[in-house]
Amino acid sequence: MLELFEKYQKEGRSRLIKELGLKNIMSAPRLIKVVLNISLGEALTNKKAIDSASGDLMQITGQKPITTKARKDISSFKVRRGDIIGLKVTLRGKRMYDFTEKLIKIVLPRIRDFRGIPENGFDSGGNYTLGISEQIVFPEIDYSRIDKIRGLEITLVTNSKTKNQTKKLMEYFGFPFEGRKRENK
């Protein structure tokens, strides 16, 4: 079985160039990075939440997360500028492709009542954001050791300029969109 990156390099780029009517190989849509983000509003009152979520994110990605801080004061949420309000990890290269393959083949099928990923996660820049409501769908997470179920956001950043190019790339990788039957490639 070919790894996702090798499969994309060998046959995916040329197929996408033909399907999208692109002129050169450098214009083929490709994955640049994958960003995982956990927002931790509870971190303002519970400092252990940061350590727990950081451990979960480290197990999921194999990389140490960085903290994200509030950029400005928001009095209605009792947030002060500089407060830690989340964690994020940016994956590139081999780890990015390994994570994407794990997401497609293992994690998404483990989601309860999964009918495909929604098509409304595309932004105007050709990126796709997917929300996962429970971190326990990842096989690395031991259910008995978690303190709280937390959701996370996964953003696939591509070099594509349009939603159509990004969607074709994701379909080639094997992402199951809502309303479509999943094909085994």
C-alpha positions as CSV (number, residue, x, y, z in Angstrom):
1,M,0.0,0.0,0.0
2,L,1.4,3.4,-1.0
3,E,1.5,6.1,1.6
4,L,-0.7,9.1,0.9
5,F,2.2,11.4,-0.1
6,E,3.8,8.8,-2.4
7,K,0.5,8.1,-4.0
8,Y,-0.1,11.8,-4.5
9,Q,3.3,12.4,-6.0
10,K,3.2,9.4,-8.4
11,E,-0.4,9.6,-9.8
12,G,-2.4,12.3,-7.9
13,R,-0.8,15.5,-9.2
14,S,-1.0,14.5,-12.9
15,R,-4.6,13.3,-12.5
16,L,-5.6,16.6,-10.7
17,I,-3.9,18.7,-13.4
18,K,-5.9,16.9,-16.1
19,E,-9.2,17.0,-14.2
20,L,-8.9,20.7,-13.3
21,G,-7.4,21.8,-16.7
22,L,-4.3,23.3,-15.2
23,K,-1.2,24.1,-17.3
24,N,1.7,23.1,-15.2
25,I,2.6,20.8,-12.4
26,M,3.4,23.5,-9.9
27,S,-0.2,24.8,-10.1
28,A,-1.6,21.4,-9.0
29,P,-3.4,21.7,-5.7
30,R,-1.4,20.3,-2.7
31,L,-1.5,20.3,1.0
32,I,0.8,22.8,2.7
33,K,0.1,22.3,6.4
34,V,-2.5,20.9,8.8
35,V,-3.3,23.0,11.9
36,L,-5.0,21.5,14.9
37,N,-6.5,23.9,17.4
38,I,-8.3,23.4,20.8
39,S,-10.0,26.4,22.4
40,L,-9.9,26.3,26.2
41,G,-12.2,28.9,27.7
42,E,-12.1,26.8,30.9
43,A,-8.4,27.5,31.2
44,L,-9.2,30.8,32.8
45,T,-10.5,29.0,35.9
46,N,-8.9,25.6,35.6
47,K,-5.1,25.7,35.0
48,K,-4.9,21.8,34.8
49,A,-7.1,22.0,31.7
50,I,-4.1,23.3,29.7
51,D,-1.9,20.4,30.8
52,S,-4.6,17.8,30.1
53,A,-5.5,19.2,26.6
54,S,-1.8,19.6,25.8
55,G,-1.1,16.0,26.6
56,D,-4.1,14.9,24.5
57,L,-2.9,17.0,21.5
58,M,0.7,15.7,21.9
59,Q,-0.6,12.1,21.8
60,I,-2.7,12.8,18.7
61,T,0.0,14.6,16.7
62,G,3.3,13.5,18.2
63,Q,4.3,17.1,18.5
64,K,4.3,19.6,21.4
65,P,1.5,22.2,21.1
66,I,2.0,25.9,21.6
67,T,-0.3,28.0,23.6
68,T,-2.5,30.7,22.0
69,K,-3.2,33.9,24.0
70,A,-6.0,36.4,23.9
71,R,-5.1,39.4,21.8
72,K,-7.5,41.8,23.6
73,D,-9.6,42.1,26.7
74,I,-13.2,40.8,26.4
75,S,-15.0,41.7,29.6
76,S,-18.2,39.7,28.9
77,F,-16.0,36.5,28.9
78,K,-13.7,37.7,31.7
79,V,-10.8,37.4,29.3
80,R,-7.7,39.6,29.7
81,R,-5.2,40.3,27.1
82,G,-2.4,37.7,27.3
83,D,-4.5,35.0,29.0
84,I,-4.0,31.5,27.6
85,I,-7.2,30.5,25.8
86,G,-6.1,27.6,23.6
87,L,-3.5,25.3,22.1
88,K,-2.4,24.6,18.5
89,V,-0.1,22.4,16.6
90,T,1.0,22.9,13.0
91,L,2.0,19.8,11.1
92,R,4.1,19.8,7.9
93,G,5.9,17.3,5.8
94,K,5.7,13.6,6.6
95,R,3.8,14.1,9.9
96,M,1.2,16.1,8.0
97,Y,0.6,13.3,5.5
98,D,0.6,10.6,8.2
99,F,-1.9,12.6,10.3
100,T,-4.1,13.2,7.2
101,E,-4.1,9.5,6.3
102,K,-4.9,8.5,9.9
103,L,-7.8,11.1,9.9
104,I,-9.3,9.7,6.7
105,K,-8.9,6.0,7.4
106,I,-9.2,5.6,11.2
107,V,-10.6,8.7,12.9
108,L,-13.5,9.8,10.7
109,P,-15.0,6.2,10.5
110,R,-15.0,6.1,14.4
111,I,-17.2,9.2,14.7
112,R,-20.7,8.3,15.9
113,D,-23.4,8.6,13.3
114,F,-20.9,9.7,10.7
115,R,-22.4,10.5,7.3
116,G,-19.5,12.3,5.7
117,I,-17.7,15.6,6.2
118,P,-19.8,18.8,5.5
119,E,-19.1,20.8,2.4
120,N,-19.5,24.1,4.1
121,G,-16.0,24.1,5.7
122,F,-14.3,25.8,2.8
123,D,-13.0,29.3,3.0
124,S,-12.4,31.8,0.2
125,G,-8.7,31.0,0.2
126,G,-9.2,27.3,-0.7
127,N,-8.6,25.9,2.8
128,Y,-10.9,23.5,4.6
129,T,-11.8,23.5,8.3
130,L,-13.3,20.5,10.1
131,G,-14.6,20.4,13.7
132,I,-14.4,17.2,15.7
133,S,-16.5,17.2,18.8
134,E,-14.7,14.5,20.8
135,Q,-11.0,13.9,21.1
136,I,-11.7,10.3,22.1
137,V,-12.2,9.3,18.4
138,F,-8.4,9.3,18.0
139,P,-7.0,5.9,18.8
140,E,-4.1,7.3,20.8
141,I,-6.4,8.7,23.5
142,D,-7.1,6.4,26.4
143,Y,-10.7,7.1,27.4
144,S,-10.0,6.2,31.1
145,R,-7.4,8.9,31.4
146,I,-9.2,11.9,30.1
147,D,-10.6,14.5,32.5
148,K,-13.1,16.1,30.0
149,I,-14.3,15.5,26.5
150,R,-13.0,18.4,24.3
151,G,-13.5,19.2,20.7
152,L,-10.8,20.3,18.3
153,E,-10.6,22.0,15.0
154,I,-8.6,20.7,12.1
155,T,-7.6,23.1,9.2
156,L,-6.2,21.8,6.0
157,V,-4.2,24.6,4.4
158,T,-3.7,24.2,0.6
159,N,-2.1,26.2,-2.2
160,S,-5.4,26.1,-4.0
161,K,-7.2,29.3,-4.9
162,T,-10.7,27.9,-5.2
163,K,-13.1,25.6,-3.3
164,N,-13.3,23.4,-6.3
165,Q,-9.6,22.7,-6.5
166,T,-9.4,22.0,-2.7
167,K,-12.4,19.7,-2.9
168,K,-10.9,17.7,-5.8
169,L,-7.7,17.3,-3.8
170,M,-9.6,16.1,-0.7
171,E,-11.7,13.7,-2.8
172,Y,-8.5,12.3,-4.3
173,F,-7.1,11.8,-0.8
174,G,-10.3,9.9,0.1
175,F,-12.2,12.4,2.3
176,P,-15.8,11.2,2.4
177,F,-18.1,14.2,1.8
178,E,-21.8,14.2,2.9
179,G,-24.1,12.6,0.4
180,R,-21.4,10.6,-1.4
181,K,-20.5,6.9,-1.1
182,R,-17.0,6.3,0.1
183,E,-14.7,4.7,-2.4
184,N,-11.8,2.6,-1.3
185,K,-8.6,3.7,-3.2
